[in-house]
Amino acid sequence: MQPFMQAMNFRHACKKFDPERKIPDADFQQILEFGRLSPSSFGMEHWRFVVVQTPGLRARLREVCWNQPQITDSSHVVVILAKHAAVEPGSNYVKTLFARRNLPQDAMDAYLDRYAAHNETEIAPYMNTFAWASKQCYLALANMMTGAASMGIDSCPIEGFSKPGVEDVLGVDASQYGVAVVVAFGYRAGEQTPRLRQPLEDLVEYR
């Protein structure tokens, strides 16, 4: 438990990255693996990780991300896309991922029916499929950031961006994918802003 708590205390939304320090390839691949191994509703792995490396592309990305310097100063930038079209009930993607379980046909059909029913009763009345898929992407985001922190690597989750702008810069097929969140990884530079949190007793309710 102690190493995990150390990682949680180390992690913060890094606003100032050292542009001269780069994450070793093996370490960054491990961060991506933390994302890949994350849980997701019904095991649908709603994410796609776009690693933006080209300096010119990162400069254009910064323009549609409120001109935040983390986009160009960090070592690596990942745009997490939500697979909103693929996870619609009845899609070949959904059938393929359920098929990995090697279930008897009747059990497979039951799972597909349950998935469709969940979409109809628990998703569609409250949010669209993109919003639901984005929620799953944040599970991967959290694991990537905490995992990076356990390796002494900083991160900054970024929601300050134009969704159409990012999709245009990256040439994203918006009929299939939507930008859920952007995250920068690297190493902090200088003093960072303090992290503020409410006390636990103000956040927890027992019943």
Residue, then its C-alpha position, 0 to 999 in steps of 0.5 A: m500500500q505504501p508505494f501506491m500512496q507515495a505515487m498518489n502523493f507525488r501525482h499532481a496536474c503538472k503545469k510546468f514541464d522541463p522541455e529538455r527531459k524526455i521519457p525513455d521509450a521503455d517507460f512510456q510503453q509501460i505507461l501505455e500498457f497501464g492504459r491498455l490493462s484498465p477496466s471498462s464497462f462490459g470489457m469493451e475497451h472504449w479507448r484509442f490512444v493517439v500519441v502526438q509526437t511530431p513537433g509541428l502537429r503538437a504546435r497546432l494541437r496547442e493552438v486548439c488546447w487553449n495555448q497551454p504550454q504543457i502540449t509542447d513542453s512535455s515529453h509526450v502527449v496522448v489524446i484519448l479517443a472514445k470509440h463511440a460508434a464501435v460500442e453501439p449495441g449490435s456492432n461487429y466490434v461488440k460481438t467480436l469482444f464478447a466472442r473472446r470469452n468463448l461462451p456457448q451461443d446461448a450465453m453469448d446471446a444473453y450477454l448481447d441482450r443484456y448489453a443492449a438492454h443496459n444501453e437502452t435503460e441505463i445509458a440512452p436516458y441519461m447520456n449519449t454513447f460518446a459520453w458513456a465511452s468517455k467515462q470509460c476512457y477516464l479509467a484508463l487515464a487515471n491508471m496511466m497517470t498514477g502508474a506514471a507517478s509510481m515511476g517518478i513521471d509527471s502528468c497533466p490531464i487536459e480538458g481545456f480544448s476545442k473538441p472539433g479543433v483537436e479532431d480536425v488537427l488529428g484528422v479524426d473520423a468523428s463518425q467513429y471517434g470523439v476526443a475524450v481527454v488529452v494528457a501530457f507526460g514528462y518531468r516537472a520543472g521548478e516549483q509547482t502549484p500546491r495541490l488542494r483537497q477537501p478533508l475526507e470527512d467532507l467527502v464521505e457519507y456512511r449509511 
